[in-house]
């Protein structure tokens, strides 16, 4: 058995981000507007928020908890505070899922304005790489890890993970390195500082890369170029986690969009070979929303390597409907029938507050109800699997 496999029941976890406390949001917003804030007060509110979020996860049946990314303005935008070599480019245009938005322009215009990026307390600003990429210092990650360590001890949680963005998560443009390969590998080497700190603190490291599947719907790339770029993503991530214990690493990917038609996405089978090339022992992906619930069929033809674990989403971040525990149990059984009961953890599709916002798309009370349903569904499946 490896660190992340089940022993006598299906364990529960999620993807990481959870709604931030209002006092933290208030100070994040003030800071983004250039207003002075009390740094010590911010740190206290972040620590309190982490403690409360971990406690609430445990109370609602989550075995492998996170800090909710409470200190981060966004699951990828936080690195602008931690990496050297970048400068903000507010005028740099970023095209989000052009095929999807072209098919449903009115919907996505409203959606982006009111939710997802539009709901952030700190406006998203693209970055440009203008110099060597390096990690500034470990002050912020050390604070996060200390907060989580204290919260885990206080709540009596058994295991915790910490999300950290993958190499593709720097949204912007390379203006310094000669090639994209050099650029992404430089990010991997820089992020290695954060990755190692998480492992050294005794936590599981989760590397987030929601942009991997997007490669395979990029019409500017032919099939050969798509595969080459996907391989580059994987190799640069592996550069960052090189030398770290594989059994303590998990990898998360999804399809980037939260709530939407999502008719232009690839399916898990189209890119799973690249997912499994990441040097991790657990792989988290979407499987609960109606566009991807059928993706369990992937493992009818793809063999999960020995010692590896999957964390398919059993609850979705894209709907306020609470999944029934019996349905969650059925979903888990589909995967365990193909991959084995030891190798399937119960997870979520994606984060429930990927960006810091006052109005997360899933209401917090609904979110905790989903977590309780997840725990109950895992219990039901476990009684069937460990009779």
N, C-alpha and C positions, 0 to 999 in steps of 0.2 A: 504493500500500500504506500502511496505517496501522500505528502502533506495535504493535498487538496481532494483526495478521494473520500467517498463515504465509507463509514465503517458498519454501522448497524441501522442506519436510516438515511433518508435523503436530506441533506442540509440545505438551508436557505440562505440566499444572499441577494444582492441587487447590483446596480452598475456604479453608484457612487453619489451623484449630486442629489441633494434634497433641498427643500425650501429653506432659505436663510431667515434668521430672526429679524424682525423689523429694525431693532436698534443697529444691527450690523448693516442692513440695507441703507438706513439713513446716513450712516457715516461713509459708506461706499459712494453713495450719490453725492454727498458734499465734497468728498475728495475728488471725484470725477469732474465736478464743477469748479475745481480750483479753490474751494473754500478750506480754511484751516480746520483740522480736526485734532482732538486729543488722542495722540497715538497710543498712550497707555490705556485710555478708556476703550479704544477700538480693540486692543489686544484682550482686554478683560471680557468684552462682549463676545468676541470670537471664541474665547475659551469656554464661556458659559454656554454659548450656542452649541459648541461641539459636545460638551457634557450632556446637554439636554437631548440632542439629536441621537447620540449613541444610546442613551437610556431608553428613549422612545422606540428605537429599532429593536432593542432587546425585549422590551415589553410587548412588542407586536410580532414576536416570533422569528426575528432575523438572527441567524447563527453567525454569519460572517459579515460584520458591520463595517461602515466607513465613517469618516468625519463629516459626511454630507457635503464636502468641499465648501464648508461654511466661510472660509476666509477668501475664497476665490471669486472674482467678478464674473468669471465664465470658465468653462472646462478647458478652453484653449487660450483665451485672451489673457489668462493669468501669467503666461510665460513672458509677456512683455515687461513684467516687473522683475523677472528673474534672469533673463538672458541679455548679454551684451552683444552689440553688433547690429542692432536694429534701430530704426527710427520710424516714428508714426508718419503715415501718408494718408491723411483724411480724404484726399481727392482721388486716391487710387480706387478704381472701380472693380468690385468683385462680383462676378456673375454666379449667382447661386442656382444650381440645377437648371440650366437653360432649357433643356428639352421639356421638363416638367412645367416650368413657369410659362413657357410659350404655349403649351396646350391648355393651361388653366390660368390665364393672366389675371383676370379679375379676382379670382380666389386668392392667389398668392400675393397680389398687391396688398389686399386687405390683411392677409395673414401676417406678412412680414411687418406691416405697419403696426399691428395690434398685439402680436405675439412673437415668440421666438426672439429674433434680434431686436424687434421694435419694442419689446417689453423690458429690455435691459436697463438697470439703474445707471450703468455707465455705458455710454454709446460705444459700439464696436468701431475700432479704427484699424484699418489694414496696416501692415508693417512692410518696410523695405529693408533687406539685408544690405548694409553699406560697409561692413567691416567684418573682421574675424568673429565668429560666433563663439562665445564662452559663457560659462555660468558665473553670474555676478558674485554672489556669496550665498551661504546656506542659512542666513538668518530667518528667512520666511519659512523654508521647509522645516528647519529645526523647531520653529514655533508650532507649526502644524503637527509635527510628530509628537512633541511634548504634550500638546493639548489632547491628542488622540490617546496617548499612553495613559494619561490621567483619567480620561473619560472611560476607557475600557476597564481600568481597574475599579472605578467607582460603580460602573453598571454591571460588572461581573460578566462581561462578554468573553467568549472563549477565543475568538479569532477576529482579526480586523485586516482590512485591505486599504491601500491608499492609491487612488487614481493619479496618473501622471500622463500628460499628453505625449502622443507619439510624434515621430519626426515630421509627419505631414501636417501637423496641427498649427504650424506657423502660417497664418493666412496673410499672404502678401507676395512680394516679388524679390527674387534674388538679383541684386545688382553688384555683387562683389565676387562671388566664386565663378570660375571659368565654366563649370558644368553643373547641371542639376545634381549629378551624383556626388560631386565634391560638397555641394551645399547641404544635401540631406545627411551625408555622413558627418559633416561638421556639427549639425544639430544633434545627431545621435551621440557624438562624443561629448558635447556640452551637457545634454540631458542625463548622461551617465552619472553625473554628480548627484542629481536628484534621485535617480533610480537606486543608486547604491545606498544613499542615506535612508531610504524607505526600508530596504532589506536589512540594513545594519540595525535599524530601530526595532526589528523583530516582527515587522508586518509583511503581509503579502503585497507585492507590487502589481498594480493593474496598469498596463500600457493601453492607452486609448487611441484608436485610429478609426474614426467613423468615416474617413474619406477614402479608404481602400476600395469599397465597392463602386464609388463614383467613377473610378478609372474606366470601368467596363461599360459606361454609358456615355463616354466622351467621344463625340463624333469627330473631333479633330485628330483622333488617334486611330490608326488601323489596328487590327487584332495583334499584330506582332509588337507594335509600339505600346499597346495597352499592357501586354504581358511583361514587356521590358520595364515599364514604369512600376507595375505592381511588384516586380522582383526588387527594384530599387528601394521601394518603401520598406519591404521586408528586410533587406540587407542592412539598411540604415538603422532600423529598429534593433536588429541583432547586434549591430555595432555598439549601440547604447547599453545593451544588457549583457554584453560579453563578459564572461567571468563570474556572473552572478548565478546563484543556485536556481536552476530551471524549475525545481519543484516549488519555489516560492513566487513564481511569476505567472500571472494570468494576462490574457490579451482580450480586449473588447473591441468589436467592430459593429457597426450598424449601418443605417442608410441615410443618416444625416437629417432628414426631414422628420418632424414630429407628426403633426396632424395634417393630412392632406390626401389627395387622391392617390398619389404614389404609384401611378401606373407605369412609370418608366424605369423602375428599378430592376436590377438583375436579381437572380435568385442565388441562394447560398451555394448551390452546386456549381455556379459559374465561376466562383472565386475561392472556394474552400481550400483548394490546393495551396494557395498562397497564405491563407490563414494558418494552416498547419505547418508552414515553413517557419513561422515565428517561434523562436526558442523559448516557449512557455510550456507549462504543463496543464493549463486550463484555458478554454476558449469560450468567450461570452458573445452571444449574437441574438438578434431578434428572432422570435418564433411565435409570438402571441398575437400579433396583429393580423388582420384578415388577408394581407398581401403576402404573408410569409409563414402562416401556420402549417402549410403543407411541406415546408422545407425539411421536415424530419425524414422525408423520403431520401434525402441526400445520402443518409447513412445506410441505405440499402445497398449502395454500390461503393461508397467510400468507407474504408475501414479506419476506425479511430485507432491511432497507434497505441501500442501498449504503454501503460502508465500515464496516458493523457485523459483529461476530463473535459466535458463540455458543460457550459452553463447557458442553456437555451432560455430565452425569455418566456416566462409563464404568465406574466402580467405585463400590460403595455402602458407606456408613458403617453400614449396618444389618444386616450379616451378616459372619460370619467365614469364609464361603466365598470363596475367591480366584477371581476371574473369569479364564477362560481367555483368553490373548492373541488367539486366533483369533476368539473371540466379541467381544472389544473391537474388533478390526479390522472385524468385520461391523457393529457398532454405529456406528463412525465412518463407514463407507461409506454407511450409510443417510442420515446427516446430510449428508455431503459431496455425495451425489448430488442433494440438494435445495437445498443452500445454497452449494455450491462448496468446493473443497479449501482455498482460502486462508482461509476464514471459519469453520472448525471447529477448535477446540482440544480436546484430550482432558483432561477434568477428572474430578472426583469429585462425588458427589451432595451431600454436605455435609461439615462438619468431623468429624474422627475423635476429637476430645475437646472438644466444645463447652463443657463445664464442666470445671474442674480437678478431677481425680479420681484416686485410686490405682488404680481398676479400670475403665479405659475399656472400652466395650462390644466394640470390636474390639481383640483382643490386639495389642500393638505389633509383635511379629514378623510377625503376619499382615498388619498394615497395610503394613509395608515390602515384603512379598511382593506385595501388591496394587499397590504403586507400581511394582515391577519388571514386573509383568504389564501395567500401563498403558503403560509405556515400550515394551515389546515389541509390544503391540497397535498402538501408534501407528507403530512402525517398519514393521510388516507392512502396515498401511494405506498408509503413505507410499510403499512400494515399488510398490504397485499404482496409486497416484495420480500419482506422478512417475516413470514408467517410463523 
